[in-house]
Amino acid sequence: MKEKTGGFLAEFRTFISRGSVMDLAVGVIIGGAFKGITDSLVNDILNPILGIFAGGNEALTGLAISVPGGGQVLLGSFINAVLNFLIMAFVIFCLIKAMNRLHKKKEEAPPAPPAPSKEEVLLTEIRDLLKARKEDA
């Protein structure tokens, strides 16, 4: 009888060694690193600029609405999260659009015609010889 753990581990090893899983892992790592860049863009550059328009000349993150009972609705933090999402979504859209364009160019290139087989070459030679013989006669 086959042991379940051996089969399960073997199946997992096969799954994890597939190319698509490795590509996904690389994508997740690069996406996490890119998130740090977008966080910095939003927090360090866009926040202070938007804070000028929000009033008080402070970063947008400080924008909050007080609610009865002593709590606050952190509207600035929510706007930061939305900006991060929009930037990431736009970059992913641009990447996918570029990848689709590359795949489309590859598909549009016509395949090279296959080389004629030995039989086709021989038949062509026979045809040409018969034509030449007719013309000589």
C-alpha positions in Angstrom: 0.0 0.0 0.0 1.3 3.4 -1.0 2.2 5.8 1.9 0.2 9.1 1.8 3.0 11.3 3.1 5.4 10.1 0.4 2.8 10.6 -2.3 1.8 14.0 -0.9 5.3 15.2 -0.6 6.2 14.0 -4.0 3.1 15.7 -5.5 4.0 18.9 -3.6 7.6 18.8 -4.9 6.3 18.4 -8.5 3.9 21.3 -8.0 6.5 23.6 -6.5 9.1 22.9 -9.2 6.8 23.9 -12.0 7.9 27.1 -13.9 4.7 28.9 -13.3 5.0 28.6 -9.5 8.5 29.9 -9.6 7.4 32.8 -11.9 4.7 33.6 -9.4 7.1 33.6 -6.5 9.4 36.0 -8.3 6.4 38.3 -9.2 5.3 38.4 -5.5 8.9 39.3 -4.4 9.2 42.0 -7.0 5.7 43.3 -6.2 6.6 43.5 -2.5 9.7 45.5 -3.3 7.8 47.8 -5.7 5.2 48.4 -3.0 7.9 49.9 -0.8 8.6 52.3 -3.7 5.0 53.3 -4.1 4.6 53.7 -0.3 7.5 56.1 -0.3 6.2 58.0 -3.3 2.8 58.5 -1.7 4.0 59.2 1.9 7.1 61.3 1.1 6.2 63.1 -2.1 2.4 63.1 -2.8 1.3 63.4 0.9 3.0 66.7 1.6 1.8 68.2 -1.7 -1.8 67.0 -1.2 -1.6 68.3 2.4 -1.2 71.8 1.1 -4.5 71.5 -0.7 -6.2 69.7 2.2 -5.3 72.7 4.5 -3.1 73.2 7.5 0.1 72.6 5.4 0.6 69.2 7.0 0.8 65.8 5.3 -2.4 64.3 4.1 -2.0 61.4 6.5 -2.9 63.8 9.3 -6.3 64.4 7.8 -8.9 63.0 10.2 -12.4 63.6 11.2 -13.3 63.5 14.9 -16.4 61.5 15.8 -18.4 61.7 19.0 -17.0 59.6 21.8 -13.4 60.6 21.2 -12.6 58.5 18.1 -11.3 59.6 14.7 -11.9 58.6 11.2 -8.4 58.6 9.6 -9.4 59.8 6.2 -5.8 60.6 5.2 -4.6 57.1 5.8 -7.5 55.8 3.6 -6.6 58.2 0.8 -3.0 57.0 1.0 -4.1 53.3 0.7 -6.3 54.3 -2.3 -3.4 56.1 -4.0 -1.1 53.2 -3.4 -3.6 50.8 -5.0 -4.1 53.1 -8.0 -0.4 53.4 -8.6 0.2 49.7 -8.3 -2.9 48.9 -10.5 -1.6 51.4 -13.2 1.9 49.9 -13.2 0.5 46.3 -13.5 -1.8 47.4 -16.3 1.2 49.0 -18.2 3.3 45.8 -17.7 0.5 43.5 -18.9 -0.2 45.8 -21.9 3.5 45.7 -22.8 3.6 41.9 -22.4 0.5 41.5 -24.6 2.1 43.7 -27.3 5.3 41.5 -27.2 3.3 38.3 -27.5 1.2 39.8 -30.3 4.4 40.7 -32.3 5.7 37.1 -31.9 2.4 35.7 -33.1 2.2 38.1 -36.1 5.6 37.0 -37.5 4.9 34.5 -40.2 6.6 31.2 -39.8 9.3 30.4 -42.2 8.2 28.0 -45.0 9.4 24.5 -44.4 12.3 23.3 -46.5 11.1 21.0 -49.3 11.4 17.3 -48.6 13.8 15.1 -50.7 10.8 13.8 -52.7 9.7 17.3 -53.6 13.3 18.2 -54.7 13.5 15.1 -56.9 10.1 15.7 -58.4 11.0 19.3 -59.2 14.2 18.1 -60.9 12.2 15.5 -62.9 9.7 18.2 -63.9 12.5 20.5 -65.0 14.2 17.8 -67.0 10.9 16.9 -68.8 10.3 20.5 -69.6 13.8 20.9 -71.0 13.3 17.7 -73.1 10.0 19.0 -74.5 11.7 22.3 -75.5 14.6 20.5 -77.2 12.3 18.4 -79.3 
